[in-house]
Amino acid sequence: MSLSINVKNAASFADVSAVLGELPAAHETLTGGTGAGNDFLGWVGLPFRVDPEELARIKAAAAKIRADSDVLLVIGIGGSYLGARAAVEYCVSPNYNLVRGDSPMILFAGNSLSAAQTAEIAALLKGKDWSINVISKSGTTTEPAVAFRIFRGLLEERYGAEEAARRIYATTDRARGALKTLADTLGYESFVIPDDVGGRYSVLTPVGLLPIAAAGIDVDEMLAGARAMAERAAAPGEDNPCWQYAAARNALYRAGYTTEINAAYEPRYRYTAEWWKQLYGESEGKDGKGIFPASVDLTADLHSMGQYIQQGLRNLFETVVCFERSGSTVSVPGSEDNLDGLNFLAGRTLDEINAMAAAGTALAHVDGGVPNIKVTVDEPSARSFGELVYFFEFACGLSGYLLDVNPFNQPGVEAYKVNMYALIGKPGYEDRRAELENRL
């Protein structure tokens, strides 16, 4: 079964059909490339124009990493790491490093400025053979650039400069930037971040595909899933699942539901929700507009956030991703004493019980005033991940144009950087530093 969507429990709270009437214009703007940010629409046709030569190089690099490395250290932040981590956990396990088999451990660095995290990763690398995949279009983003300085030094210390260079894979700009210059100078194998694809839309480019392939995940199947959804997304009409999602969430937003909670009943989805939060937060949160993206893990968070969702401020709606199958079968055993009173579940599978928990929760939340949208995929796999990624990306583009914002820029991201550079003493920021220190 391919991805399906049910907006029934949203349509009872807001006029979804009215917003569906606006989708033809938004669809034409997105597919015709006539809207704001149209120079970053390369992801739209990406599943159909993957360069076979570069894909072959990605697979060859992944095979080399799998053969010569116990660990692949992925250095990147935001869209340069969230998609890959989401794919590894979704397709394999949130415990990937414990169940990986013959694949290398995958560690992620450069996504914070934490000394504790950096020192811990360095300790984990001791005595192991390892490689680096550094991902940055410019090579100057502070968090990954600092991490790359540190770990490149450790790699060169372990192997010497020449062998270290053979173990560094740079995913960066095609022609310019600090990382591209370094890669060309020192001979790192490099892969291209397309000029017309922004970071949060880049998981199906070499940004995501190299670490995903190194984890032993079938990237051909992932791209096939994305192509299948791209074909569905391209067809205008009210049965288009991307239209339904964009219409439902925008109808709810206009009705006062300003926070969207992305939820799933499988722990392996957690980092997909983290990727989704960046996708929608950066794409829509501007010009004083936008739905606030949040996430929960169910059923676990029903015992923590569940109270607020059920009875808190009524500005929430949920998008729940459900799996027809988890990929495993576990049944509840019977018990002679039945002290826990659960013999009525004996013989039932956890998938069955999980599905009933999801159904019961959806009804309880609707009764409590929380609309919900249900997205269903068959099971966690490389193919369904590609399908889900493209579904959310295309719907995000539509949704941004419905909001009348540019879904492909992120001007607000620079504000914290200016202050950070000033406070840490970057040359050229002296006046700003004095002003900020006075405020502090």
DAZI-V354505 format. One record per residue. RES is the residue in one small letter. PHI is phi in degrees with one decimal (* if undefined). Layout:
BEGIN
RES/PHI
RES/PHI
END
This chain:
BEGIN
m/*
s/-84.1
l/-57.3
s/-133.6
i/-137.1
n/-128.7
v/-108.3
k/-55.1
n/-82.4
a/-104.3
a/-65.7
s/-79.7
f/-111.4
a/-154.0
d/-86.0
v/-65.8
s/-62.5
a/-64.2
v/-73.1
l/-56.1
g/-65.7
e/-92.2
l/-69.2
p/-55.9
a/-68.2
a/-64.6
h/-63.0
e/-65.7
t/-62.8
l/-70.8
t/-74.9
g/-85.9
g/66.6
t/-106.3
g/-101.3
a/-60.1
g/78.2
n/-68.4
d/-83.0
f/-121.5
l/-106.1
g/-63.0
w/-69.2
v/-60.4
g/-98.7
l/-54.6
p/-60.3
f/-96.9
r/-129.0
v/-64.2
d/-69.6
p/-61.3
e/-68.2
e/-69.0
l/-62.6
a/-64.8
r/-66.1
i/-61.1
k/-63.9
a/-67.3
a/-63.8
a/-62.1
a/-64.8
k/-63.7
i/-60.0
r/-65.8
a/-83.8
d/-114.8
s/-132.0
d/-78.6
v/-138.0
l/-108.7
l/-97.3
v/-97.2
i/-108.2
g/-179.6
i/-138.3
g/61.1
g/-64.5
s/-82.5
y/-143.2
l/-62.9
g/-64.5
a/-64.9
r/-64.7
a/-59.1
a/-64.0
v/-61.9
e/-72.5
y/-66.8
c/-82.4
v/-112.9
s/-179.4
p/-65.1
n/-101.9
y/-47.3
n/-66.8
l/-95.5
v/-120.9
r/-71.3
g/67.9
d/-84.6
s/-77.6
p/-72.2
m/-58.3
i/-122.7
l/-114.3
f/-119.4
a/-133.1
g/78.8
n/-106.5
s/-158.3
l/-114.4
s/-79.8
a/-64.6
a/-63.1
q/-63.9
t/-63.6
a/-64.1
e/-64.8
i/-63.4
a/-59.2
a/-65.8
l/-66.5
l/-81.9
k/-61.0
g/79.2
k/-112.7
d/-85.6
w/-148.4
s/-134.7
i/-120.4
n/-115.5
v/-98.4
i/-124.3
s/-166.8
k/-67.6
s/-94.5
g/84.5
t/-118.3
t/-62.5
t/-55.1
e/-60.9
p/-70.2
a/-65.6
v/-63.4
a/-61.4
f/-64.7
r/-55.9
i/-66.1
f/-78.6
r/-61.4
g/-60.5
l/-67.1
l/-66.8
e/-66.9
e/-64.2
r/-77.4
y/-114.5
g/87.2
a/-61.3
e/-67.8
e/-69.7
a/-59.4
a/-60.9
r/-74.6
r/-104.7
i/-111.1
y/-117.6
a/-104.1
t/-107.7
t/-155.2
d/-65.6
r/-66.3
a/-135.3
r/-146.5
g/107.3
a/-62.2
l/-69.7
k/-61.5
t/-61.2
l/-64.6
a/-61.4
d/-67.3
t/-67.9
l/-98.7
g/83.8
y/-67.5
e/-68.7
s/-127.9
f/-127.6
v/-98.6
i/-86.4
p/-57.9
d/-59.5
d/-100.4
v/-127.2
g/-75.4
g/-54.8
r/-74.6
y/-105.0
s/-102.0
v/-62.1
l/-93.1
t/-100.4
p/-55.2
v/-51.0
g/-96.4
l/-66.4
l/-65.7
p/-63.8
i/-64.1
a/-66.3
a/-62.3
a/-79.2
g/84.3
i/-88.4
d/-76.8
v/-72.6
d/-64.4
e/-65.0
m/-62.0
l/-67.8
a/-64.5
g/-63.0
a/-64.1
r/-63.3
a/-60.5
m/-71.7
a/-61.5
e/-65.1
r/-68.6
a/-66.6
a/-71.8
a/-84.5
p/-64.1
g/144.9
e/-71.1
d/-90.1
n/-68.4
p/-62.4
c/-68.3
w/-61.1
q/-62.7
y/-67.0
a/-61.7
a/-67.0
a/-62.6
r/-69.2
n/-75.2
a/-63.2
l/-65.8
y/-59.1
r/-67.9
a/-89.1
g/102.1
y/-92.4
t/-101.9
t/-123.0
e/-109.0
i/-102.8
n/-90.5
a/-136.7
a/-152.3
y/-104.3
e/-130.6
p/-57.4
r/-67.2
y/-85.0
r/-53.3
y/-78.2
t/-65.9
a/-65.8
e/-64.7
w/-61.9
w/-60.5
k/-63.0
q/-65.7
l/-54.4
y/-82.6
g/-65.2
e/-71.7
s/-78.0
e/-109.8
g/-81.2
k/-159.6
d/57.0
g/70.6
k/-124.2
g/117.2
i/-82.4
f/-77.3
p/-90.0
a/-133.5
s/-148.5
v/-140.4
d/-105.1
l/-113.9
t/-87.5
a/-53.1
d/-76.8
l/-68.3
h/-97.7
s/-138.1
m/-78.0
g/-56.8
q/-61.8
y/-65.5
i/-59.9
q/-72.3
q/-136.2
g/-84.4
l/-54.4
r/-89.3
n/-114.3
l/-104.9
f/-138.6
e/-118.6
t/-116.1
v/-107.6
v/-95.1
c/-117.0
f/-109.8
e/-62.7
r/-140.1
s/-88.3
g/98.3
s/-135.8
t/-124.3
v/-132.4
s/-110.7
v/-82.1
p/-78.4
g/-79.6
s/-142.8
e/-65.7
d/-82.5
n/49.3
l/-62.5
d/-85.7
g/70.7
l/-104.2
n/-63.8
f/-67.0
l/-96.6
a/-56.4
g/88.8
r/-80.8
t/-85.0
l/-64.3
d/-60.3
e/-62.0
i/-66.3
n/-62.1
a/-63.5
m/-69.5
a/-62.5
a/-65.2
a/-65.5
g/-65.1
t/-66.4
a/-57.4
l/-66.9
a/-62.2
h/-68.5
v/-59.3
d/-62.8
g/-87.1
g/93.0
v/-112.6
p/-65.0
n/-144.1
i/-114.1
k/-112.2
v/-112.2
t/-119.3
v/-122.9
d/-71.2
e/-159.4
p/-65.7
s/-161.2
a/-61.1
r/-66.2
s/-69.6
f/-65.1
g/-60.2
e/-64.4
l/-66.8
v/-59.8
y/-67.8
f/-57.1
f/-66.3
e/-64.7
f/-65.2
a/-62.3
c/-66.2
g/-60.5
l/-60.4
s/-64.2
g/-61.2
y/-70.7
l/-63.1
l/-77.6
d/63.7
v/-124.6
n/-83.7
p/-76.5
f/-121.2
n/-119.2
q/-152.6
p/-61.2
g/-72.4
v/-65.5
e/-75.7
a/-60.2
y/-68.7
k/-64.7
v/-59.4
n/-66.0
m/-62.4
y/-59.8
a/-63.6
l/-69.3
i/-89.2
g/92.4
k/-66.9
p/-55.7
g/97.7
y/-114.0
e/-62.4
d/-64.1
r/-63.6
r/-61.7
a/-60.6
e/-64.3
l/-68.3
e/-62.3
n/-66.0
r/-69.2
l/-74.1
END
